[in-house]
Amino acid sequence: MIYYKGENFDDLIKEGTYLVDFYADWCGPCKMLGMVLEDVKDEINIIKVNTDTYSELANRFKVMSIPHLVFFKDGKEVSYSVGFMDKDMLLEKIKEVKNI
């Protein structure tokens, strides 16, 4: 799991399949989702982006509510999800994204 620290975002996601978790430290559902992400971190590359710190990146992907997950494949956005997802739902979504 990578915690975004202001690197070139496009370079980070240019190859492979990524789940980008837009979150905030004060967000209860984000904390719950964080535990689920720990359980699936071996299934997909995960980048966590704190929306309070990196609001310009959140704005770029039109993040209006958190948690907000954006899925990328080889640098292209292929799907997104807003709100909490349990482990089974998230694993199904990851499988779907990998098969795109």
N, C-alpha and C positions, 0 to 999 in steps of 0.2 A: 504494500500500500504506500502510495506516495502522497505526501502533504505538499500541495502546491505552494511554492515560495517566490512566485514572480518570474519563473523561467519563461522561455518562449513556449507558450502553450501549444502552438501548432507543431512545433518540433517534437514535443512530448507524445502527441497522439498520432504522428504521421504513419507509423507502421504498427499493425496489430489491432486488437480489439480492446477498447477501454470503456470503463464505466466511470463517469465523472460525477462525484457526489458534491453538490452545492449545499452547504450546511452553515449553521451558526452555532457557536458554543452555548447560547442561551436557549436553543430550540429543543424542547422535550422530544418530539417525534424524531428529530435528527439524531439525538443520543440513542434512542431505541434502534433506529436504522443502523447506526454505527456498530452496534453489537451484531446485527445480522451481517453486515459487510465483513466483519472479522471472520464469520463462519464461511463466507464464500470467496475469500480473498485468493484462494488457490485456483478458482475457476475463471477469473478474468482479471486483467490489470485494472487497478482502482486508483483514481486520483481524487483526493479530497480538496475542495476549494472552499475556504471560509469566505462567505459572502460579505461579512463585515469588513474584512481586510482587502478583498479583491472584488469590490463592487463593479468595477469596469468590466471584468470578465463575466460576472453574473449578468450584467446588462447586455453584453454581447449575445448571450444565449437566452435572453428574455426571461430570466428567472424572476418570477413574481411571488412565488410561494416556495417555502422549503419544508422538508427536504425535496430536492429537485434532482433527479438523476438524468444524465444525458449519456447516451451510448454512441460510441464512435467506432468505425471500422476503417482502418487505413486512412485516417485523417478526415473522414466524412461523417457527419452526424447521421445516424440511421434510425434513432428512436429516442424517446424520452419518457419519463414517468414523474408524476408529482405526488408527493405524499408517502406515507409509510408503506413498505411492502414486507411481508413476512418472508422467511427463508425459502419456502416452497415457491411462492410467487416470483421471487427474485431469481431463483435458479431457472425457472421456466422462461423468464424474460431473457436471461443470459443465453440460454440455449437457442431461443428464437433469434437473437441478435447474431450469434455466431454462425447461424445458418443462412444469413442474408447474403 
